[in-house]
């Protein structure tokens, strides 16, 4: 039985005996309400985000890129103005964060439906919404090594405990542990590879002198705008 159903039944009993029958049952006060289980947010992998964005175009594609690239809420994205974007510092100022309900429902439905269509077209079986891109933004930053306080500031969370939910997403338990034997074998394989490697080619020597290979430049993630949140 769901926690909400249990709590509803308990509230009904308390009302029945306390208000209707006017019978005092002390043991009812000692009953503990059921706690709702903590639900981990749905997070896309980087390849899934790439596939989703690849299925979008036009204004909704730009909005989805902002949701993922800056960790914006959908309403925050809809309220952006030209003066909120600083092209010199590559920074977006987010004003009037969560709680202000000024965005119109028609504007909200359009990107929401576009994201769901793109997820289906990309073959993503997860339950994807616009907010999933914000969850993915936070999780991928933590995976990249950014500290929890930085992520908290970018998301606009007043309490770090709200941001801590993303650390549970990353927690793999025993599945995330690499066996010491695997590390030894990997080190031995790397040593043999270096010993048996051929002389570096001209392109490899150029990379060694500090030049960027075309592959490195292609795989380097594009810098996006950072969201700076301010009070209304």
N, C-alpha and C positions, 0 to 999 in steps of 0.2 A: 504494500500500500504506500502510495506517495506521501511524502512528509506534509504537503499542503492538505491532503485529505485527512490525515490524522489530526492535524491542528484544527481543522474545521470541525471535526467531530468533537474534539475536546471543548472547543468554544461553545458548541451547541449544548453540551452537557452542563457546562458551567452556567449558561444562561437559563437552562431549564430548571436546575435545582436552585439557583440563586435568585432569579427574578420571577419565575412562574410559580414553582412549588414553594419557594421561600423556605427551603430546607438547607441547613448548614451541614456540609460534609467536609470536615477538616482535611481529610486525606486527598481531596481533589486539589487542594492548594499545593500539595507536594509533587504533583505530576509534572514531569518534564516534557516540554513541547519538543516535537521532532524537529531536527535540524535538516535543512535542505542540503543535499550533497553539493559540493563545489564542482561546478562544471567548467572544464578547461575550454578555453576559446578555440575555435577552429582556426588553424594556421595552414597556409599554403607553403609549399616549398618554393624555392626561387625559380625552379623550372616551371612550376605550375603558374606562378605569377607571370612569368614571361609568356607562357602559352595563352593565359587569359587576356593579357594586354594586347597580344598579337591578334586577337579576334575582335578587337574594338577599333572604332574609328571616329573621327570628328570630335565634337565637344565632350561627349561622354568618355572617350578615350583619354582626353586631357584631364578630366576630372578624376578618373580612376588612377591615372599616373600620379596626380597630386595626393590622393588618399594613401597610396602606397609609398610614394617618395617622401612625404612629409608627415605621415601618420595622422592626417586630419580626420576629424569626424565629418560626416556628410554635410551636416548643417553648417559647419565651419567653412567647408569648401564652397558651399552655395553663397555664403555671405562675403566672400573675398571681393575686394575692390582693387582697382589698379594701384591706388596709393598704398596698399598693403604689401606690394611686391617691390623689394629693393634689388634691382638688377646688378648693382655694383657689389654689394655684400652678399648677393645670392641668398637672400633671406626673406621669408614671408612672415608678416606680423598677423597673428591670430587674435582677433578682438571678440569679446563677448562669447566666451567658450560655452561649455555645456550648461544648459538651463534656459537659454534664450530661445524662444520658439517662433522666430519671425519668418523662417523659410516657408514657402508655400508647399502644399502637399503635391501639387502637380510637378513642381521642380524636383521634389524628392523622388517621386515614382520613376521619372525618366532614367536617371543613372542607375537606380536600383534594378530596374528591369533589364537595362543594358548589361549590367554586370552578371546577372543570372543567365542571360542568353549567351554571353561570352563563355561562362564557365561550362555550360552544356556543350557549346561548340568545341571547346578545348578538351572535352572528354574528362572533366574533373568531376569525380563522383561525390566529393564533399559538399556539405551544405554551405554555399558561398553567398555572402552578402557584401555590401559596400564596407561594412565594419570589419569584415574578414581581412581586408587589405590593411586596415589599421593594426589589427592583431599581428599580421605578418610583418609589418614594418617594425614593431617592437621586438618581436622574436628574432628577426634577422639581425637587428642591431646587437642584441645580447649575444647571438652566435658569433658576431664579428668581434666581440671582446669589449664592447662599450659597457661602462659601469651602470648600475641600476639607477643611480641618481640622475645621470644624464638622460636616460630613457624616460624617467619620471618627468623631468622638466620638458622634454620635447612633446610628451603626450598631454601635458597639462594636468597631471594628477595632483591633487592636493595632499594625498596621503601615499607614501611609498608602498604601503601594504597592497594598494590596488595594483600597482605595477608588478608586485612580487608574483602575481598569478602567472606571468610569463616565464618565470624561473621554473615553475612546475611543468610547463610545457616542454622545457628543455631537459628536465630531469629524466634520464633514461635508466637509472638504477644500475643493475648489473650488466645490462645490455650496452652501456656506454664505457665499460671497462675494457682496456686492451690488455691481453695477457702478456706478462713479461717475456714469455717464450716467443710470442709473435714479434715483440720489439727486438729481441736478440737476432731472430732470423731476418728481420727487415734490415737491421744494421749490417749483418753479414752479407746479405744480397747487395746492399748498396756499396759495400767495400769491394766486392768482386766486380760490380759493374764499373766502378771507377778504374780499377786495375786493368780491366779488359777493354776499356773504351779506346776508340781510335783518336788520333790527333784532331783537335777542334778544327772545324771548317772556318773559312773566312767569315761567314755570317755569325758563327758561334763566337769567334774572337771579337767581333764587333759588339755583340751583346755583352761580352765580358768586360769590354772597356766602358760600358755604361750606356750603349745604344739600346733602344727599345726595339725588340723584334716585332714584326707585324702581328704575330699571334698574341704577344703580351698586350699590345695596344688594343687589339680587338676584344680581348677578354677583360680589359680593365673597366670596372663599372663607371658609368657616367655620373659625375657629381651632380647632385640635385640640390634644390633649395632647402635650407633649414628653416623650420617653423619656430618663430620667436613669439611666445605668448605673453600678452600684456593684459592688465585689468581693463575692464570696460571704462 
